[in-house]
Amino acid sequence: MAIDSAELTLSVSEFELETGKYYRWRIVHDGGEEFQILAPDLFRNSWINQVVIEDLEVQPFGIYAIEFDDEGTIDVWFVPIRPGNYDFWIAGYENRGLAGTFVVR
């Protein structure tokens, strides 16, 4: 998913996933503005294997949000463990189109 800070758009705003499958959520930010991406319900209902930031790995116990202070790429590797619809958004911009949903079956 690419974030365009000039146009305030996301390249993808809906993801369809299956429980028990391994996924990578690649987030690419152009660096035009500082953004915090929140997906607390998705993260709470998934097993988070690792977060990779510029080839550096973090293996967290849990995540609430991901923040970009500059341009770059962050990969979140996870397995959804509960079905449901899980919203994600960029703090302060959710009403301007920077939001979406993970549909987990």
Residue, then its C-alpha position, 0 to 999 in steps of 0.5 A: m500500500a502506497i501513501d501519497s501525501a500530496e493527493l491524500t490517497l492510498s493505493v489500496s484501501e481494502f484488503e481481503l484476508e483469510t485466518g491462519k494465512y501468513y501475510r505481509w502488509r508493505i506500506v510505502h510512504d513518500g515522506g511528504e508529511e508525518f503520518q501515524i497509521l493505526a490498525p489496533d483491532l487488526f493487530r490485536n486479532s493477529w499474530i505479529n511475526q515481525v516488523v521490517i523497517e529498511d531491512l532491520e527487523v523488530q519482533p514485537f509482542g504487539i503493535y498499536a500503530i506504525e509511524f512514518d517521520d520520513e519517506g520509507t517502507i515498513d513491512v508488517w508480517f502477520v497471521p490474522i487469527r480471528p475473522g472480522n472487519y478491521d479498520f485502519w486509518i491515518a490519525g487526523y486524516e481518516n475523514r479525508g480518505l486516508a482510511g481503509t478496512f481489512v476483511v478477514r474471513 
